[in-house]
Every structure is written in C-alpha cells, then in structure tokens.
Amino acid sequence: MNGDFSPQEKDGFYKAVFSRRDVRSHFTAEPIDDMVLSRILNAAHHAPSVGFSQPWNFILIKDKQARREVKESFERERSRSSALVEDPKRSKYLSLRLEGILDSALNLCVTYDPSKFGPFVIGRSSIPETGLYSVCCAIQNLWLAARAEGVGVGWVSILSNNDLKRVLGIPEHVVPVAYLCLGHVTNFAEKPDLESAGWLNRLPLKDVIYYERWNNAKDSNWEQIQEMILSNFD
C-alpha cells in the first residue's frame, strides 16, 4: 500500500523514539553541518499545528556573549528553585548537570507567536493553548530528527522567559517555549540522566493508561495487549 513503512523504516522510527535523550553533557566541538541542521529544522517545520497556523519561529544562537547571559539566567533560576526543596534532595538537585549552554555547538530558542495569520485560527477558539501545543509538536519533531542525525538535544527549562526576551530581542507578544542546546555528543546515554541518577524512575505503561473513564485501570483484553507490546520492546 502506498505510504506504508517498511519493517526497517519502522525500526528506525522506534529506535529514534526510545534512544532520544535530554542531553546535558558529552557535547563535542564538532559543528553541525548546515545541511543536517536544515533537515532537522525542516522536520520541525512540518509538525502538525492547530488550524495550520505554524505558530513557531526558531532563533539560532551561536554568539558566546548571548549564551553567557542565558547561562547566568540559568544559574539564578537554579539557585532560586533550589529553595523549594530541602536537603538532601536540594544538594542532589544542585549537583545535577542540567544544561550545556556553552558546551554545545548551537543554541536554539523555539517561540510561539499567537498573532500569525490574524486573531482567528481554526480550532484555537475553544482551547487557546492548542497554539502552544503545536509548538511542542514541532519541538518533538526536531528532537527525533536530531537523534536520527546523531545530534544531541537538551531542553533548558530552568530559565527566565523575561531574560530570554531581553537577551534575544523577542517581542512582547511572542512566547519563548523552549531553549535547546544542540550538538554532536560522545555518546547517547542508555537511560535518561535523571533516571540514572535515581531522581525519578520511568512509570510502567500500565500505570498511565485508563479505560473509558478516569482512574478505571482494568481491562483484561488491553492488559494482555500491553504485555505483548512491552515484551517486544524490553
């Protein structure tokens, strides 16, 4: 059937999904090839969007001074957020490597512009947040494409959006959604960093699926299917 994926293509997709990592370290000095970067950005630009509004923009950042200012924002926000937890968790939090702003080949800020194509966007009137959700779809496309290209991506969320707007000259009505670090890495970790560090564990699939209604976790037929699915990916 036209448009079907071959078994090898399916395997490649699932490999990208399951081996994608939020990269904070192990970046190398190797630059990202312009053609590779273009393919990654084009994949992001082909994400689904509410009302086909394509509300994203991508700010590519190589300037060291701008990146140092963003790093300073990270340090301030990390210190502020550490006050929300007590030791020993606070000390562990502060010991974690949570960004690669200066080490990565490229920084990328992905933004949301709600004014694109005017005030009325099909599908956004009832749930305005669908515009932001669309940008998140673009980020996921970018992340998977980068993994397929052998490029690591790290999302730095411990930042002040006001700082980002000032440093990058972002208009008031535009929302910074993600600040990403991109670059080649020495290796992709077998497990997510926070899982390896013992911060949190991945929940079993069965614990996040309900049937027909909230908190109804019992369906014998689907439970059997889940077991079959998990056995294929373990």
C-alpha positions as CSV (number, residue, x, y, z in Angstrom):
1,M,0.0,0.0,0.0
2,N,1.4,3.4,-0.9
3,G,2.8,5.3,2.0
4,D,3.3,2.2,4.2
5,F,6.6,2.0,6.2
6,S,8.9,-1.0,5.6
7,P,9.8,-3.0,8.7
8,Q,13.3,-1.4,8.6
9,E,11.7,2.1,8.5
10,K,9.5,1.3,11.4
11,D,12.5,0.0,13.4
12,G,14.4,3.3,12.6
13,F,11.5,5.4,13.9
14,Y,11.2,3.4,17.2
15,K,14.9,3.5,17.6
16,A,14.8,7.3,17.5
17,V,12.0,7.4,20.0
18,F,13.5,5.1,22.5
19,S,17.1,6.3,22.2
20,R,16.2,10.0,22.3
21,R,17.8,11.7,25.3
22,D,17.7,15.1,27.0
23,V,21.4,15.8,26.6
24,R,23.2,18.0,29.2
25,S,26.8,16.9,28.8
26,H,29.1,14.9,26.5
27,F,28.9,17.6,23.8
28,T,31.9,17.6,21.4
29,A,33.4,20.5,19.5
30,E,32.2,19.2,16.1
31,P,30.0,21.7,14.4
32,I,26.6,20.7,13.0
33,D,26.7,20.5,9.2
34,D,24.4,23.1,7.6
35,M,22.6,20.5,5.5
36,V,21.9,18.4,8.6
37,L,20.7,21.4,10.5
38,S,18.4,22.3,7.6
39,R,16.9,18.8,7.6
40,I,16.3,19.0,11.4
41,L,14.6,22.4,11.2
42,N,12.5,21.3,8.2
43,A,11.3,18.3,10.1
44,A,10.3,20.7,13.0
45,H,8.5,22.9,10.5
46,H,6.5,20.0,9.2
47,A,4.9,19.3,12.6
48,P,1.1,19.5,12.9
49,S,-0.3,22.8,14.1
50,V,-3.8,23.9,15.1
51,G,-5.6,25.5,12.1
52,F,-2.3,25.0,10.1
53,S,-1.2,28.2,11.9
54,Q,2.5,27.2,12.0
55,P,3.0,29.5,15.0
56,W,6.6,28.7,15.6
57,N,9.9,30.5,15.0
58,F,13.4,29.2,15.5
59,I,16.2,31.6,16.8
60,L,19.6,30.1,16.1
61,I,22.2,31.3,18.6
62,K,26.0,30.9,18.3
63,D,27.1,34.2,19.9
64,K,29.0,33.5,23.0
65,Q,28.1,36.6,24.9
66,A,24.4,36.0,24.4
67,R,24.9,32.4,25.6
68,R,26.8,33.6,28.6
69,E,23.9,35.8,29.5
70,V,21.5,32.9,29.2
71,K,23.8,30.8,31.3
72,E,23.7,33.5,34.0
73,S,19.8,33.3,33.9
74,F,20.0,29.6,34.4
75,E,22.3,30.0,37.4
76,R,20.0,32.5,39.0
77,E,16.9,30.4,38.4
78,R,18.5,27.2,39.6
79,S,19.5,28.9,42.8
80,R,16.0,30.3,43.3
81,S,14.3,26.9,42.5
82,S,16.6,25.0,44.9
83,A,14.9,26.8,47.8
84,L,11.8,24.9,47.0
85,V,13.3,21.6,48.3
86,E,15.2,20.7,51.4
87,D,18.4,18.6,51.9
88,P,19.3,16.0,51.0
89,K,17.2,16.5,47.8
90,R,18.4,20.1,47.5
91,S,22.0,19.1,47.4
92,K,21.4,16.4,44.9
93,Y,19.4,18.8,42.7
94,L,22.3,21.3,42.7
95,S,24.8,18.5,41.9
96,L,22.9,17.5,38.7
97,R,24.2,18.6,35.3
98,L,21.2,20.3,33.8
99,E,22.4,22.3,30.8
100,G,25.0,22.5,28.0
101,I,24.5,26.1,27.0
102,L,28.2,27.0,26.5
103,D,29.4,23.5,25.5
104,S,27.0,22.7,22.7
105,A,27.7,23.7,19.1
106,L,24.4,25.7,18.8
107,N,21.7,27.1,21.0
108,L,18.1,27.3,19.6
109,C,15.1,29.2,21.0
110,V,11.7,28.0,19.8
111,T,9.0,30.6,20.2
112,Y,5.2,30.8,19.9
113,D,3.6,33.7,18.0
114,P,-0.2,33.8,18.6
115,S,-0.6,36.6,16.1
116,K,0.3,34.6,13.0
117,F,-2.5,34.7,10.4
118,G,-4.6,37.0,12.5
119,P,-6.7,36.6,15.6
120,F,-8.9,33.8,14.4
121,V,-7.3,30.4,14.0
122,I,-9.4,27.3,13.2
123,G,-9.5,25.1,16.3
124,R,-8.0,27.5,18.7
125,S,-11.1,29.4,19.8
126,S,-12.2,26.8,22.4
127,I,-8.8,25.8,23.6
128,P,-6.3,28.7,23.2
129,E,-3.4,26.5,24.5
130,T,-3.5,24.5,21.3
131,G,-1.2,27.1,19.8
132,L,1.4,26.3,22.4
133,Y,0.8,22.6,22.0
134,S,1.5,23.0,18.2
135,V,4.9,24.4,19.0
136,C,5.6,21.5,21.3
137,C,4.8,19.1,18.4
138,A,7.5,21.0,16.4
139,I,10.0,20.6,19.2
140,Q,9.3,16.8,19.3
141,N,9.8,16.5,15.6
142,L,13.1,18.4,15.9
143,W,14.2,16.2,18.7
144,L,13.6,13.0,16.9
145,A,15.1,14.2,13.6
146,A,18.2,15.3,15.5
147,R,18.5,11.9,17.1
148,A,18.2,10.3,13.7
149,E,21.0,12.6,12.5
150,G,23.2,11.7,15.5
151,V,22.8,15.2,17.1
152,G,22.1,15.6,20.8
153,V,19.4,18.0,22.1
154,G,19.0,19.3,25.6
155,W,16.0,21.4,26.7
156,V,16.9,24.0,29.3
157,S,13.8,24.9,31.2
158,I,15.4,26.5,34.3
159,L,15.4,29.9,32.7
160,S,13.5,33.2,33.0
161,N,11.4,34.0,29.9
162,N,11.9,37.7,30.6
163,D,15.7,37.2,30.4
164,L,15.3,35.4,27.1
165,K,13.2,38.1,25.7
166,R,15.7,40.7,26.7
167,V,18.8,38.9,25.5
168,L,17.3,37.7,22.2
169,G,15.1,40.8,21.4
170,I,11.9,38.8,21.4
171,P,8.7,40.9,21.0
172,E,6.4,41.2,24.0
173,H,3.6,39.2,22.4
174,V,5.9,36.3,21.4
175,V,6.4,33.5,24.0
176,P,9.7,31.6,24.3
177,V,8.7,28.0,24.6
178,A,11.9,26.0,24.6
179,Y,15.6,26.9,24.9
180,L,17.5,24.0,23.3
181,C,21.2,23.0,23.2
182,L,22.2,21.1,20.0
183,G,25.4,19.4,19.2
184,H,27.2,16.2,18.4
185,V,27.9,14.1,21.5
186,T,30.4,11.4,22.5
187,N,27.6,9.0,23.3
188,F,23.9,8.8,23.9
189,A,23.2,7.5,27.4
190,E,21.4,4.2,27.8
191,K,18.9,5.7,30.2
192,P,17.7,9.3,30.8
193,D,20.1,11.1,33.1
194,L,17.6,11.7,35.8
195,E,16.6,8.1,35.8
196,S,20.3,7.0,36.0
197,A,20.8,9.5,38.9
198,G,18.0,8.0,40.9
199,W,15.9,11.2,40.8
200,L,12.8,9.5,39.3
201,N,12.0,6.2,37.7
202,R,10.0,5.6,34.5
203,L,6.4,4.6,35.3
204,P,5.2,1.3,33.9
205,L,2.9,1.8,30.9
206,K,0.0,0.1,32.7
207,D,0.1,2.8,35.4
208,V,-0.6,5.6,33.0
209,I,-3.5,4.1,30.9
210,Y,-7.2,4.3,31.9
211,Y,-10.1,2.7,30.1
212,E,-13.3,4.7,29.2
213,R,-13.2,6.8,32.3
214,W,-10.6,8.5,34.6
215,N,-9.0,6.1,37.1
216,N,-10.5,3.0,35.5
217,A,-7.4,0.9,35.1
218,K,-8.9,-2.5,34.4
219,D,-9.5,-4.0,31.0
220,S,-8.4,-7.6,30.7
221,N,-8.1,-7.6,26.9
222,W,-6.0,-4.4,26.8
223,E,-3.8,-5.7,29.7
224,Q,-2.9,-8.7,27.5
225,I,-2.1,-6.5,24.6
226,Q,0.1,-4.3,26.8
227,E,2.1,-7.3,27.9
228,M,2.7,-8.3,24.3
229,I,3.8,-4.8,23.4
230,L,6.2,-4.5,26.3
231,S,7.7,-7.9,25.6
232,N,8.7,-6.7,22.2
233,F,10.5,-3.6,23.5
234,D,12.2,-4.9,26.6
